[in-house]
Amino acid sequence: MEEGSRAGRIFATIGGFFNMAVMVFLIIRLVLLSVRSIKLENPPYFEYFIFLFFVFYFGILGLLIFFSVSNMSYSFSTAKGAKLCLIYGIMSLNVFAIFGGIFGGIDGKDLKENRSEETKIKVNPNF
């Protein structure tokens, strides 16, 4: 089986790790915010929910970017994985995932053209 887009997978993997790093940073920020507000009478609950929302948002998008990287590993699903990676990269404003989607889309188009040329029915000229 032919391998998919190598450059797209590398960039998208970096983008997935970047999303996970943002998620970890937000978790640390949430813990520091909660420790700081232990002594307050009215803790900022709205800030907790905002940070918690972004933790889940970036975490889920990071996992979805990793899923699209696994789709880009094979030649028959490179274009699909590149489209998904591009969408998730735009949703999370992740430059690496966007570039991974672009490179994967370019390679996916080339792989699709090569595959379609190989699978064409060859007509026997003797008929």
VMD Tcl script that builds the backbone (N, CA, C; Angstrom):
set m [mol new atoms 381]
animate dup $m
set s [atomselect $m all]
$s set {name element resname resid chain x y z} {
  {N N MET 1 A 0.849 -1.181 0.000}
  {CA C MET 1 A 0.000 0.000 0.000}
  {C C MET 1 A 0.886 1.234 0.000}
  {N N GLU 2 A 0.484 2.193 -0.787}
  {CA C GLU 2 A 1.251 3.407 -0.942}
  {C C GLU 2 A 1.063 4.326 0.261}
  {N N GLU 3 A 2.148 4.991 0.615}
  {CA C GLU 3 A 2.109 5.896 1.763}
  {C C GLU 3 A 1.468 7.220 1.360}
  {N N GLY 4 A 0.829 7.880 2.302}
  {CA C GLY 4 A 0.164 9.154 2.039}
  {C C GLY 4 A 1.122 10.320 2.075}
  {N N SER 5 A 0.651 11.469 2.476}
  {CA C SER 5 A 1.430 12.701 2.478}
  {C C SER 5 A 2.335 12.766 3.704}
  {N N ARG 6 A 3.629 12.778 3.478}
  {CA C ARG 6 A 4.577 12.825 4.591}
  {C C ARG 6 A 4.656 14.229 5.201}
  {N N ALA 7 A 4.780 15.252 4.353}
  {CA C ALA 7 A 4.874 16.631 4.855}
  {C C ALA 7 A 3.585 17.038 5.567}
  {N N GLY 8 A 2.457 16.642 5.006}
  {CA C GLY 8 A 1.177 16.962 5.639}
  {C C GLY 8 A 1.045 16.319 7.003}
  {N N ARG 9 A 1.490 15.064 7.113}
  {CA C ARG 9 A 1.407 14.385 8.411}
  {C C ARG 9 A 2.314 15.027 9.439}
  {N N ILE 10 A 3.515 15.424 9.024}
  {CA C ILE 10 A 4.461 16.027 9.974}
  {C C ILE 10 A 3.916 17.356 10.498}
  {N N PHE 11 A 3.465 18.211 9.580}
  {CA C PHE 11 A 2.932 19.510 10.009}
  {C C PHE 11 A 1.678 19.346 10.849}
  {N N ALA 12 A 0.799 18.441 10.462}
  {CA C ALA 12 A -0.438 18.247 11.216}
  {C C ALA 12 A -0.158 17.654 12.597}
  {N N THR 13 A 0.834 16.785 12.696}
  {CA C THR 13 A 1.193 16.231 14.003}
  {C C THR 13 A 1.737 17.322 14.923}
  {N N ILE 14 A 2.567 18.200 14.366}
  {CA C ILE 14 A 3.060 19.334 15.154}
  {C C ILE 14 A 1.885 20.200 15.603}
  {N N GLY 15 A 0.914 20.404 14.701}
  {CA C GLY 15 A -0.271 21.178 15.047}
  {C C GLY 15 A -1.095 20.517 16.140}
  {N N GLY 16 A -1.218 19.183 16.094}
  {CA C GLY 16 A -1.943 18.468 17.148}
  {C C GLY 16 A -1.255 18.598 18.491}
  {N N PHE 17 A 0.076 18.483 18.484}
  {CA C PHE 17 A 0.817 18.660 19.735}
  {C C PHE 17 A 0.712 20.098 20.238}
  {N N PHE 18 A 0.653 21.045 19.314}
  {CA C PHE 18 A 0.491 22.441 19.717}
  {C C PHE 18 A -0.858 22.644 20.406}
  {N N ASN 19 A -1.911 22.052 19.860}
  {CA C ASN 19 A -3.226 22.161 20.504}
  {C C ASN 19 A -3.205 21.517 21.886}
  {N N MET 20 A -2.543 20.388 22.016}
  {CA C MET 20 A -2.463 19.734 23.327}
  {C C MET 20 A -1.653 20.581 24.313}
  {N N ALA 21 A -0.608 21.253 23.823}
  {CA C ALA 21 A 0.176 22.127 24.702}
  {C C ALA 21 A -0.663 23.315 25.173}
  {N N VAL 22 A -1.487 23.861 24.284}
  {CA C VAL 22 A -2.387 24.957 24.677}
  {C C VAL 22 A -3.369 24.454 25.728}
  {N N MET 23 A -3.864 23.234 25.553}
  {CA C MET 23 A -4.798 22.663 26.525}
  {C C MET 23 A -4.129 22.516 27.892}
  {N N VAL 24 A -2.900 22.017 27.922}
  {CA C VAL 24 A -2.179 21.858 29.193}
  {C C VAL 24 A -1.925 23.223 29.834}
  {N N PHE 25 A -1.558 24.213 29.026}
  {CA C PHE 25 A -1.345 25.556 29.553}
  {C C PHE 25 A -2.630 26.105 30.183}
  {N N LEU 26 A -3.765 25.877 29.521}
  {CA C LEU 26 A -5.031 26.357 30.069}
  {C C LEU 26 A -5.424 25.614 31.346}
  {N N ILE 27 A -5.097 24.342 31.438}
  {CA C ILE 27 A -5.362 23.588 32.671}
  {C C ILE 27 A -4.530 24.150 33.815}
  {N N ILE 28 A -3.251 24.424 33.534}
  {CA C ILE 28 A -2.384 25.003 34.566}
  {C C ILE 28 A -2.911 26.375 34.983}
  {N N ARG 29 A -3.340 27.167 34.011}
  {CA C ARG 29 A -3.897 28.484 34.320}
  {C C ARG 29 A -5.173 28.373 35.152}
  {N N LEU 30 A -5.993 27.375 34.860}
  {CA C LEU 30 A -7.225 27.157 35.620}
  {C C LEU 30 A -6.907 26.756 37.057}
  {N N VAL 31 A -5.918 25.913 37.242}
  {CA C VAL 31 A -5.530 25.498 38.597}
  {C C VAL 31 A -4.978 26.698 39.377}
  {N N LEU 32 A -4.131 27.497 38.733}
  {CA C LEU 32 A -3.590 28.674 39.418}
  {C C LEU 32 A -4.682 29.679 39.760}
  {N N LEU 33 A -5.655 29.825 38.881}
  {CA C LEU 33 A -6.779 30.721 39.158}
  {C C LEU 33 A -7.600 30.223 40.338}
  {N N SER 34 A -7.803 28.929 40.413}
  {CA C SER 34 A -8.595 28.388 41.520}
  {C C SER 34 A -7.835 28.461 42.845}
  {N N VAL 35 A -6.523 28.247 42.815}
  {CA C VAL 35 A -5.732 28.350 44.044}
  {C C VAL 35 A -5.702 29.797 44.523}
  {N N ARG 36 A -5.608 30.729 43.588}
  {CA C ARG 36 A -5.551 32.139 43.956}
  {C C ARG 36 A -6.878 32.609 44.560}
  {N N SER 37 A -7.979 32.034 44.118}
  {CA C SER 37 A -9.279 32.521 44.572}
  {C C SER 37 A -9.866 31.696 45.717}
  {N N ILE 38 A -9.057 30.891 46.388}
  {CA C ILE 38 A -9.561 30.104 47.517}
  {C C ILE 38 A -10.048 31.020 48.641}
  {N N LYS 39 A -9.323 32.082 48.885}
  {CA C LYS 39 A -9.663 32.946 50.008}
  {C C LYS 39 A -10.713 34.001 49.662}
  {N N LEU 40 A -11.119 34.067 48.414}
  {CA C LEU 40 A -12.110 35.073 48.031}
  {C C LEU 40 A -13.507 34.653 48.470}
  {N N GLU 41 A -14.323 35.651 48.756}
  {CA C GLU 41 A -15.706 35.365 49.132}
  {C C GLU 41 A -16.530 34.950 47.927}
  {N N ASN 42 A -16.346 35.653 46.818}
  {CA C ASN 42 A -17.065 35.348 45.579}
  {C C ASN 42 A -16.050 34.992 44.488}
  {N N PRO 43 A -15.740 33.728 44.361}
  {CA C PRO 43 A -14.771 33.343 43.327}
  {C C PRO 43 A -15.325 33.594 41.921}
  {N N PRO 44 A -14.457 33.827 40.967}
  {CA C PRO 44 A -14.912 34.120 39.599}
  {C C PRO 44 A -15.310 32.837 38.855}
  {N N TYR 45 A -16.515 32.377 39.109}
  {CA C TYR 45 A -16.973 31.129 38.498}
  {C C TYR 45 A -17.073 31.229 36.979}
  {N N PHE 46 A -17.413 32.398 36.485}
  {CA C PHE 46 A -17.537 32.570 35.038}
  {C C PHE 46 A -16.188 32.334 34.348}
  {N N GLU 47 A -15.114 32.809 34.963}
  {CA C GLU 47 A -13.781 32.571 34.402}
  {C C GLU 47 A -13.444 31.083 34.406}
  {N N TYR 48 A -13.855 30.370 35.438}
  {CA C TYR 48 A -13.627 28.925 35.480}
  {C C TYR 48 A -14.286 28.239 34.284}
  {N N PHE 49 A -15.532 28.602 34.024}
  {CA C PHE 49 A -16.258 27.972 32.928}
  {C C PHE 49 A -15.665 28.347 31.569}
  {N N ILE 50 A -15.204 29.581 31.442}
  {CA C ILE 50 A -14.575 29.992 30.187}
  {C C ILE 50 A -13.304 29.183 29.954}
  {N N PHE 51 A -12.450 29.080 30.968}
  {CA C PHE 51 A -11.219 28.297 30.823}
  {C C PHE 51 A -11.534 26.827 30.581}
  {N N LEU 52 A -12.522 26.296 31.270}
  {CA C LEU 52 A -12.898 24.897 31.089}
  {C C LEU 52 A -13.423 24.647 29.675}
  {N N PHE 53 A -14.198 25.594 29.142}
  {CA C PHE 53 A -14.679 25.474 27.771}
  {C C PHE 53 A -13.517 25.423 26.789}
  {N N PHE 54 A -12.545 26.320 26.946}
  {CA C PHE 54 A -11.416 26.341 26.026}
  {C C PHE 54 A -10.513 25.126 26.197}
  {N N VAL 55 A -10.423 24.593 27.403}
  {CA C VAL 55 A -9.663 23.353 27.608}
  {C C VAL 55 A -10.274 22.231 26.777}
  {N N PHE 56 A -11.585 22.063 26.879}
  {CA C PHE 56 A -12.250 21.017 26.095}
  {C C PHE 56 A -12.186 21.316 24.602}
  {N N TYR 57 A -12.341 22.579 24.228}
  {CA C TYR 57 A -12.339 22.966 22.825}
  {C C TYR 57 A -11.007 22.610 22.168}
  {N N PHE 58 A -9.896 23.056 22.771}
  {CA C PHE 58 A -8.588 22.782 22.180}
  {C C PHE 58 A -8.212 21.312 22.307}
  {N N GLY 59 A -8.621 20.665 23.370}
  {CA C GLY 59 A -8.331 19.244 23.523}
  {C C GLY 59 A -9.035 18.392 22.486}
  {N N ILE 60 A -10.314 18.661 22.275}
  {CA C ILE 60 A -11.068 17.882 21.284}
  {C C ILE 60 A -10.560 18.164 19.879}
  {N N LEU 61 A -10.271 19.427 19.571}
  {CA C LEU 61 A -9.742 19.737 18.246}
  {C C LEU 61 A -8.359 19.121 18.046}
  {N N GLY 62 A -7.548 19.059 19.098}
  {CA C GLY 62 A -6.247 18.394 18.989}
  {C C GLY 62 A -6.392 16.912 18.685}
  {N N LEU 63 A -7.339 16.258 19.355}
  {CA C LEU 63 A -7.576 14.842 19.064}
  {C C LEU 63 A -8.115 14.643 17.657}
  {N N LEU 64 A -8.959 15.544 17.193}
  {CA C LEU 64 A -9.480 15.433 15.832}
  {C C LEU 64 A -8.382 15.672 14.797}
  {N N ILE 65 A -7.431 16.555 15.099}
  {CA C ILE 65 A -6.292 16.751 14.199}
  {C C ILE 65 A -5.459 15.479 14.137}
  {N N PHE 66 A -5.250 14.821 15.287}
  {CA C PHE 66 A -4.523 13.545 15.267}
  {C C PHE 66 A -5.283 12.486 14.463}
  {N N PHE 67 A -6.606 12.508 14.520}
  {CA C PHE 67 A -7.404 11.582 13.725}
  {C C PHE 67 A -7.222 11.851 12.231}
  {N N SER 68 A -7.164 13.122 11.853}
  {CA C SER 68 A -6.959 13.438 10.447}
  {C C SER 68 A -5.545 13.064 9.994}
  {N N VAL 69 A -4.573 13.116 10.909}
  {CA C VAL 69 A -3.219 12.654 10.583}
  {C C VAL 69 A -3.242 11.158 10.277}
  {N N SER 70 A -4.007 10.408 11.035}
  {CA C SER 70 A -4.083 8.965 10.757}
  {C C SER 70 A -4.772 8.709 9.416}
  {N N ASN 71 A -5.691 9.580 8.996}
  {CA C ASN 71 A -6.297 9.440 7.670}
  {C C ASN 71 A -5.302 9.773 6.566}
  {N N MET 72 A -4.380 10.696 6.823}
  {CA C MET 72 A -3.384 11.062 5.813}
  {C C MET 72 A -2.281 10.028 5.670}
  {N N SER 73 A -2.293 8.990 6.476}
  {CA C SER 73 A -1.245 7.983 6.413}
  {C C SER 73 A -1.381 7.052 5.219}
  {N N TYR 74 A -2.554 6.961 4.637}
  {CA C TYR 74 A -2.800 6.033 3.540}
  {C C TYR 74 A -3.159 6.811 2.283}
  {N N SER 75 A -2.760 6.292 1.138}
  {CA C SER 75 A -2.959 7.023 -0.114}
  {C C SER 75 A -4.427 7.174 -0.479}
  {N N PHE 76 A -5.266 6.221 -0.128}
  {CA C PHE 76 A -6.673 6.300 -0.516}
  {C C PHE 76 A -7.469 7.280 0.324}
  {N N SER 77 A -6.970 7.697 1.477}
  {CA C SER 77 A -7.714 8.641 2.317}
  {C C SER 77 A -6.921 9.902 2.636}
  {N N THR 78 A -5.875 10.183 1.852}
  {CA C THR 78 A -5.057 11.368 2.118}
  {C C THR 78 A -5.848 12.649 1.918}
  {N N ALA 79 A -6.622 12.713 0.845}
  {CA C ALA 79 A -7.387 13.933 0.567}
  {C C ALA 79 A -8.436 14.185 1.652}
  {N N LYS 80 A -9.090 13.131 2.110}
  {CA C LYS 80 A -10.092 13.277 3.177}
  {C C LYS 80 A -9.445 13.771 4.466}
  {N N GLY 81 A -8.314 13.183 4.843}
  {CA C GLY 81 A -7.607 13.609 6.047}
  {C C GLY 81 A -7.102 15.033 5.935}
  {N N ALA 82 A -6.668 15.426 4.736}
  {CA C ALA 82 A -6.185 16.792 4.544}
  {C C ALA 82 A -7.319 17.802 4.684}
  {N N LYS 83 A -8.487 17.481 4.138}
  {CA C LYS 83 A -9.633 18.388 4.273}
  {C C LYS 83 A -10.038 18.540 5.735}
  {N N LEU 84 A -10.081 17.414 6.449}
  {CA C LEU 84 A -10.442 17.472 7.868}
  {C C LEU 84 A -9.410 18.270 8.663}
  {N N CYS 85 A -8.139 18.039 8.363}
  {CA C CYS 85 A -7.074 18.748 9.077}
  {C C CYS 85 A -7.154 20.248 8.814}
  {N N LEU 86 A -7.463 20.617 7.575}
  {CA C LEU 86 A -7.595 22.029 7.247}
  {C C LEU 86 A -8.766 22.664 7.994}
  {N N ILE 87 A -9.880 21.955 8.071}
  {CA C ILE 87 A -11.048 22.472 8.797}
  {C C ILE 87 A -10.741 22.628 10.280}
  {N N TYR 88 A -10.145 21.590 10.881}
  {CA C TYR 88 A -9.845 21.659 12.311}
  {C C TYR 88 A -8.762 22.687 12.602}
  {N N GLY 89 A -7.818 22.857 11.691}
  {CA C GLY 89 A -6.785 23.876 11.872}
  {C C GLY 89 A -7.359 25.280 11.836}
  {N N ILE 90 A -8.323 25.501 10.938}
  {CA C ILE 90 A -8.967 26.813 10.872}
  {C C ILE 90 A -9.805 27.053 12.122}
  {N N MET 91 A -10.493 26.009 12.590}
  {CA C MET 91 A -11.319 26.175 13.797}
  {C C MET 91 A -10.487 26.498 15.025}
  {N N SER 92 A -9.271 25.958 15.101}
  {CA C SER 92 A -8.437 26.210 16.277}
  {C C SER 92 A -7.372 27.270 16.022}
  {N N LEU 93 A -7.394 27.901 14.835}
  {CA C LEU 93 A -6.412 28.917 14.452}
  {C C LEU 93 A -4.984 28.386 14.595}
  {N N ASN 94 A -4.778 27.159 14.164}
  {CA C ASN 94 A -3.503 26.471 14.286}
  {C C ASN 94 A -2.806 26.493 12.927}
  {N N VAL 95 A -1.722 27.257 12.824}
  {CA C VAL 95 A -1.025 27.438 11.559}
  {C C VAL 95 A -0.411 26.124 11.071}
  {N N PHE 96 A 0.137 25.339 11.981}
  {CA C PHE 96 A 0.755 24.074 11.581}
  {C C PHE 96 A -0.279 23.110 10.998}
  {N N ALA 97 A -1.439 23.041 11.604}
  {CA C ALA 97 A -2.483 22.150 11.091}
  {C C ALA 97 A -3.003 22.653 9.744}
  {N N ILE 98 A -3.063 23.957 9.568}
  {CA C ILE 98 A -3.501 24.507 8.282}
  {C C ILE 98 A -2.499 24.145 7.194}
  {N N PHE 99 A -1.200 24.323 7.476}
  {CA C PHE 99 A -0.189 23.949 6.492}
  {C C PHE 99 A -0.183 22.441 6.235}
  {N N GLY 100 A -0.408 21.661 7.283}
  {CA C GLY 100 A -0.503 20.216 7.102}
  {C C GLY 100 A -1.658 19.836 6.196}
  {N N GLY 101 A -2.790 20.527 6.352}
  {CA C GLY 101 A -3.934 20.276 5.486}
  {C C GLY 101 A -3.663 20.689 4.048}
  {N N ILE 102 A -2.967 21.800 3.870}
  {CA C ILE 102 A -2.648 22.259 2.509}
  {C C ILE 102 A -1.688 21.286 1.832}
  {N N PHE 103 A -0.602 20.916 2.524}
  {CA C PHE 103 A 0.357 19.981 1.933}
  {C C PHE 103 A -0.268 18.613 1.689}
  {N N GLY 104 A -1.088 18.171 2.617}
  {CA C GLY 104 A -1.769 16.895 2.435}
  {C C GLY 104 A -2.746 16.933 1.278}
  {N N GLY 105 A -3.421 18.068 1.090}
  {CA C GLY 105 A -4.340 18.204 -0.040}
  {C C GLY 105 A -3.619 18.173 -1.371}
  {N N ILE 106 A -2.458 18.827 -1.439}
  {CA C ILE 106 A -1.664 18.808 -2.676}
  {C C ILE 106 A -1.200 17.392 -2.975}
  {N N ASP 107 A -0.654 16.711 -1.967}
  {CA C ASP 107 A -0.194 15.337 -2.175}
  {C C ASP 107 A -1.358 14.394 -2.438}
  {N N GLY 108 A -2.493 14.625 -1.797}
  {CA C GLY 108 A -3.659 13.776 -2.014}
  {C C GLY 108 A -4.184 13.881 -3.427}
  {N N LYS 109 A -4.127 15.095 -3.991}
  {CA C LYS 109 A -4.566 15.276 -5.370}
  {C C LYS 109 A -3.630 14.545 -6.329}
  {N N ASP 110 A -2.313 14.629 -6.080}
  {CA C ASP 110 A -1.354 13.916 -6.920}
  {C C ASP 110 A -1.533 12.408 -6.819}
  {N N LEU 111 A -1.750 11.907 -5.589}
  {CA C LEU 111 A -1.937 10.470 -5.408}
  {C C LEU 111 A -3.220 9.997 -6.083}
  {N N LYS 112 A -4.262 10.827 -6.058}
  {CA C LYS 112 A -5.525 10.452 -6.681}
  {C C LYS 112 A -5.376 10.380 -8.201}
  {N N GLU 113 A -4.644 11.346 -8.784}
  {CA C GLU 113 A -4.422 11.320 -10.226}
  {C C GLU 113 A -3.608 10.105 -10.630}
  {N N ASN 114 A -2.570 9.779 -9.859}
  {CA C ASN 114 A -1.747 8.601 -10.173}
  {C C ASN 114 A -2.558 7.325 -10.051}
  {N N ARG 115 A -3.395 7.241 -9.056}
  {CA C ARG 115 A -4.192 6.045 -8.840}
  {C C ARG 115 A -5.230 5.881 -9.944}
  {N N SER 116 A -5.817 6.995 -10.402}
  {CA C SER 116 A -6.835 6.889 -11.448}
  {C C SER 116 A -6.212 6.486 -12.777}
  {N N GLU 117 A -4.966 6.889 -13.043}
  {CA C GLU 117 A -4.297 6.474 -14.272}
  {C C GLU 117 A -3.959 4.980 -14.242}
  {N N GLU 118 A -3.621 4.472 -13.078}
  {CA C GLU 118 A -3.269 3.059 -12.958}
  {C C GLU 118 A -4.472 2.144 -13.066}
  {N N THR 119 A -5.637 2.622 -12.658}
  {CA C THR 119 A -6.810 1.758 -12.619}
  {C C THR 119 A -7.688 1.867 -13.858}
  {N N LYS 120 A -7.262 2.622 -14.861}
  {CA C LYS 120 A -8.059 2.729 -16.085}
  {C C LYS 120 A -8.078 1.382 -16.805}
  {N N ILE 121 A -9.176 1.106 -17.446}
  {CA C ILE 121 A -9.308 -0.140 -18.199}
  {C C ILE 121 A -8.545 0.017 -19.508}
  {N N LYS 122 A -7.693 -0.930 -19.758}
  {CA C LYS 122 A -6.894 -0.881 -20.982}
  {C C LYS 122 A -7.628 -1.691 -22.037}
  {N N VAL 123 A -7.841 -1.046 -23.170}
  {CA C VAL 123 A -8.547 -1.690 -24.273}
  {C C VAL 123 A -7.533 -2.389 -25.156}
  {N N ASN 124 A -7.852 -3.591 -25.547}
  {CA C ASN 124 A -6.995 -4.342 -26.434}
  {C C ASN 124 A -7.103 -3.781 -27.846}
  {N N PRO 125 A -5.996 -3.341 -28.450}
  {CA C PRO 125 A -6.083 -2.728 -29.790}
  {C C PRO 125 A -6.411 -3.726 -30.895}
  {N N ASN 126 A -6.395 -5.009 -30.608}
  {CA C ASN 126 A -6.677 -6.008 -31.637}
  {C C ASN 126 A -8.151 -6.132 -31.948}
  {N N PHE 127 A -9.028 -5.562 -31.139}
  {CA C PHE 127 A -10.470 -5.682 -31.386}
  {C C PHE 127 A -10.953 -4.563 -32.251}
}
mol reanalyze $m
mol bondsrecalc $m
mol representation Tube
mol addrep $m
